[in-house]
Amino acid sequence: MLVLSGIVVVIVGFAARINPLLVIVVSALLTGLAAGLNIVEVVAALGKAFNDSRYISVVWLILPAIGLLERAGLQERARTLIAGLQSATTGRLLSLYFLLRQITAALGLHSLGGQAQMVRPLIAPMAEAAAESRLGALPDDWRQRIRAQAAAVDNIALFFGEDIFIAIGSILLIVGFLAANGIVVEPLALALWAIPTALAAAAIHLLRLRRFDRRLARALSVPEALK
């Protein structure tokens, strides 16, 4: 039972809002010592686990890079670019990103988008700039709605697009679940049947984005923007 003491450390540490990295390290050390390992063996086990799964940690290297780009003016440059396009609207911009995100997800290129690496630093600021260039200054509530729409576009496009790619965890999960219940389905068949669903999701969401454009213009009382 002493091996489970590491869980107590995690719960108490997170509840006390102590640095998560410190909490995890202390929990791991305590768990190893309680299991009968010495300090050298515990550190060696941590090092081996990190080395075996180091490819998982590589993706996090992009986050500080994005932070540096934002500090260097990435969002401002994105806003400036969109502000110069007279035909750009929030709905049109998000519709274009939706289609690109869904197509790339269907090809298995899931990492080309995402909330942290694409929506927050680029898509959301560009969507806000498109609205500001046509409608003027945005109230905070509508600014938050635009950001929510940008986040939703990424989630929905990925959700319905990734099932078209045959080598994805969701397809394999469905195949395994059906097989366990005596229903044999080929992964390719599921992927093909995901295409109509993805097309329907695209049509519905593109319509919703068009309606969002009109509601945004109506809320800010700009009649010409309703066209």
C-alpha positions as CSV (number, residue, x, y, z in Angstrom):
1,M,0.0,0.0,0.0
2,L,3.0,2.3,0.6
3,V,3.6,2.3,-3.2
4,L,0.3,4.2,-3.6
5,S,1.6,7.1,-1.4
6,G,2.7,8.8,-4.6
7,I,-0.9,9.3,-5.5
8,V,-1.5,11.1,-2.2
9,V,1.5,13.4,-3.0
10,V,0.0,14.3,-6.4
11,I,-3.5,15.1,-4.9
12,V,-2.1,17.2,-2.1
13,G,0.4,19.0,-4.3
14,F,-2.1,19.9,-6.9
15,A,-4.6,21.0,-4.3
16,A,-2.0,23.2,-2.7
17,R,-1.1,24.5,-6.2
18,I,2.5,23.6,-5.9
19,N,4.6,23.5,-9.1
20,P,3.3,20.5,-11.0
21,L,6.7,19.4,-12.2
22,L,8.0,19.4,-8.6
23,V,5.0,17.4,-7.4
24,I,5.3,14.8,-10.1
25,V,9.1,14.3,-9.4
26,V,8.5,14.0,-5.7
27,S,5.7,11.6,-6.3
28,A,7.8,9.4,-8.6
29,L,10.7,9.4,-6.1
30,L,8.5,8.5,-3.2
31,T,6.8,5.7,-5.2
32,G,10.1,4.2,-6.2
33,L,11.5,4.3,-2.7
34,A,8.4,2.7,-1.3
35,A,8.7,-0.1,-3.9
36,G,12.1,-0.9,-2.6
37,L,14.3,0.8,-5.1
38,N,17.3,3.0,-4.1
39,I,17.6,6.6,-5.3
40,V,19.9,5.7,-8.2
41,E,17.5,3.0,-9.5
42,V,14.6,5.4,-9.3
43,V,16.4,8.1,-11.3
44,A,17.5,5.5,-13.8
45,A,13.9,4.3,-14.2
46,L,12.7,7.9,-14.8
47,G,15.5,8.4,-17.3
48,K,14.7,5.2,-19.2
49,A,10.9,6.1,-19.3
50,F,11.7,9.5,-20.7
51,N,14.1,8.1,-23.3
52,D,11.6,5.4,-24.4
53,S,8.9,7.9,-25.0
54,R,11.0,10.9,-26.0
55,Y,9.2,11.2,-29.3
56,I,6.0,12.1,-27.4
57,S,7.8,15.1,-25.8
58,V,9.1,16.5,-29.1
59,V,5.6,17.9,-29.9
60,W,5.9,20.2,-26.9
61,L,8.9,21.9,-28.3
62,I,6.6,23.8,-30.7
63,L,4.8,25.6,-27.8
64,P,7.8,27.8,-26.7
65,A,8.5,28.5,-30.4
66,I,5.0,29.7,-30.9
67,G,5.3,31.8,-27.7
68,L,8.4,33.5,-29.1
69,L,6.7,34.1,-32.4
70,E,3.8,35.7,-30.7
71,R,6.1,38.0,-28.7
72,A,7.8,38.9,-31.9
73,G,4.5,40.1,-33.4
74,L,3.0,37.1,-35.1
75,Q,-0.6,38.0,-34.2
76,E,-0.1,41.6,-35.3
77,R,1.3,40.5,-38.7
78,A,-1.7,38.1,-39.1
79,R,-4.1,40.9,-38.3
80,T,-2.4,43.3,-40.7
81,L,-2.5,40.7,-43.5
82,I,-6.3,40.1,-43.2
83,A,-7.1,43.8,-42.6
84,G,-5.8,44.5,-46.1
85,L,-8.2,42.0,-47.8
86,Q,-11.5,43.9,-48.4
87,S,-13.4,40.7,-49.2
88,A,-12.4,38.8,-46.1
89,T,-15.0,38.3,-43.5
90,T,-14.9,36.2,-40.3
91,G,-17.2,33.6,-41.7
92,R,-15.3,33.3,-45.0
93,L,-12.0,33.0,-43.3
94,L,-13.2,30.4,-40.8
95,S,-14.9,28.5,-43.7
96,L,-11.6,28.3,-45.6
97,Y,-9.8,27.0,-42.5
98,F,-12.6,24.5,-41.9
99,L,-12.2,23.0,-45.4
100,L,-8.4,22.9,-45.2
101,R,-8.5,21.4,-41.7
102,Q,-10.9,18.7,-42.7
103,I,-9.1,17.8,-45.9
104,T,-5.7,17.5,-44.2
105,A,-7.2,15.5,-41.3
106,A,-8.7,13.1,-43.9
107,L,-5.2,12.7,-45.3
108,G,-3.8,11.9,-41.8
109,L,-2.1,15.2,-41.4
110,H,-3.6,16.0,-37.9
111,S,-0.7,18.0,-36.6
112,L,-1.0,20.8,-39.3
113,G,-3.7,22.4,-37.2
114,G,-4.7,22.6,-33.5
115,Q,-5.8,25.0,-30.8
116,A,-2.4,25.9,-29.4
117,Q,-0.3,25.9,-32.6
118,M,-2.8,27.3,-35.1
119,V,-6.0,28.7,-33.7
120,R,-4.7,30.9,-30.9
121,P,-1.7,32.5,-32.6
122,L,-3.1,32.8,-36.2
123,I,-6.7,31.8,-36.9
124,A,-8.5,33.7,-34.1
125,P,-6.5,37.0,-34.5
126,M,-7.2,36.8,-38.3
127,A,-10.9,36.2,-37.7
128,E,-11.1,39.2,-35.4
129,A,-9.2,41.4,-37.8
130,A,-11.5,40.4,-40.6
131,A,-14.5,41.6,-38.5
132,E,-12.8,44.8,-37.3
133,S,-11.8,45.8,-40.9
134,R,-15.5,45.7,-42.0
135,L,-17.4,46.4,-38.8
136,G,-15.1,48.6,-36.7
137,A,-14.2,48.0,-33.0
138,L,-15.6,44.8,-31.6
139,P,-17.4,44.6,-28.2
140,D,-15.7,42.1,-25.9
141,D,-18.6,39.6,-26.0
142,W,-18.5,39.4,-29.8
143,R,-14.7,39.1,-29.7
144,Q,-15.1,36.1,-27.4
145,R,-17.7,34.6,-29.7
146,I,-15.4,34.9,-32.7
147,R,-12.7,33.1,-30.7
148,A,-15.1,30.4,-29.8
149,Q,-16.1,30.0,-33.4
150,A,-12.4,29.7,-34.4
151,A,-11.9,27.0,-31.8
152,A,-15.0,25.2,-32.8
153,V,-14.0,25.1,-36.5
154,D,-10.8,23.3,-35.7
155,N,-12.5,20.8,-33.4
156,I,-15.4,20.0,-35.7
157,A,-13.3,19.7,-38.9
158,L,-10.8,17.4,-37.2
159,F,-13.5,15.3,-35.6
160,F,-15.4,14.5,-38.8
161,G,-12.3,14.6,-41.1
162,E,-10.0,12.2,-39.3
163,D,-12.4,9.2,-39.6
164,I,-11.8,9.2,-43.4
165,F,-8.2,8.3,-42.7
166,I,-8.1,4.6,-42.3
167,A,-5.1,4.4,-39.9
168,I,-6.6,6.3,-37.1
169,G,-7.4,5.2,-33.5
170,S,-11.1,5.9,-33.7
171,I,-11.5,3.7,-36.8
172,L,-9.6,0.9,-35.1
173,L,-11.6,1.3,-31.9
174,I,-14.9,1.0,-33.8
175,V,-13.6,-2.1,-35.7
176,G,-12.5,-3.7,-32.4
177,F,-15.8,-2.9,-30.6
178,L,-17.9,-4.3,-33.5
179,A,-15.7,-7.4,-33.7
180,A,-16.1,-8.0,-30.0
181,N,-19.9,-8.1,-30.6
182,G,-19.7,-10.4,-33.5
183,I,-19.9,-7.8,-36.3
184,V,-17.1,-7.9,-38.7
185,V,-16.4,-4.6,-40.6
186,E,-13.4,-3.7,-42.6
187,P,-11.6,-0.5,-41.7
188,L,-11.8,0.7,-45.3
189,A,-15.6,0.4,-45.3
190,L,-15.9,2.6,-42.2
191,A,-13.5,5.2,-43.7
192,L,-15.6,5.3,-46.9
193,W,-18.8,5.7,-44.9
194,A,-17.3,8.6,-43.0
195,I,-17.1,10.6,-46.2
196,P,-20.8,11.4,-46.4
197,T,-20.8,12.4,-42.7
198,A,-17.8,14.7,-43.2
199,L,-19.5,16.3,-46.2
200,A,-22.7,16.8,-44.2
201,A,-20.8,18.3,-41.3
202,A,-19.0,20.7,-43.7
203,A,-22.2,21.8,-45.3
204,I,-23.9,22.4,-42.0
205,H,-21.0,24.2,-40.4
206,L,-20.3,26.4,-43.4
207,L,-24.0,27.5,-43.3
208,R,-23.6,28.2,-39.6
209,L,-20.6,30.4,-40.3
210,R,-22.5,32.3,-43.0
211,R,-25.3,33.0,-40.5
212,F,-22.7,34.0,-37.9
213,D,-21.4,36.6,-40.3
214,R,-24.9,38.1,-40.7
215,R,-25.6,38.0,-37.0
216,L,-22.3,39.7,-36.3
217,A,-23.1,42.5,-38.8
218,R,-26.6,42.9,-37.5
219,A,-25.5,43.2,-33.9
220,L,-23.0,45.9,-34.9
221,S,-25.6,47.6,-37.1
222,V,-23.6,47.6,-40.4
223,P,-26.2,47.0,-43.2
224,E,-23.8,46.7,-46.1
225,A,-21.9,43.9,-44.3
226,L,-25.1,41.8,-44.4
227,K,-24.7,41.3,-48.2
